[in-house]
């Protein structure tokens, strides 16, 4: 079993402008931060399904 967590990222503006295909052509700026809430992913060896849950 593999358990991973990543902090929630809050984007204030510029959300898609940090993608290379966009900023290499048009430039871009992003203002975002991570907060003390997390996304969790649990993977098992024989799972044939995907399950998403939230702690809130």
C-alpha positions, 0 to 999 in steps of 0.5 A: 500500500502507498499513501501520499499527501500533498498540501492544498494549493490556493491560486489567487490569479494566473492559474494556467499561465504557469504551463510552459506552452502558454508562458513561453508564448505569452508570458505569465504570472501566478500568485498562489500559496499552500495551506495546512489542508491536505489531499490524500491518495491511497493506492493498493496493489490489487485495486481495480477502482479509484476512490476519492475522499475528503476530510472536511 
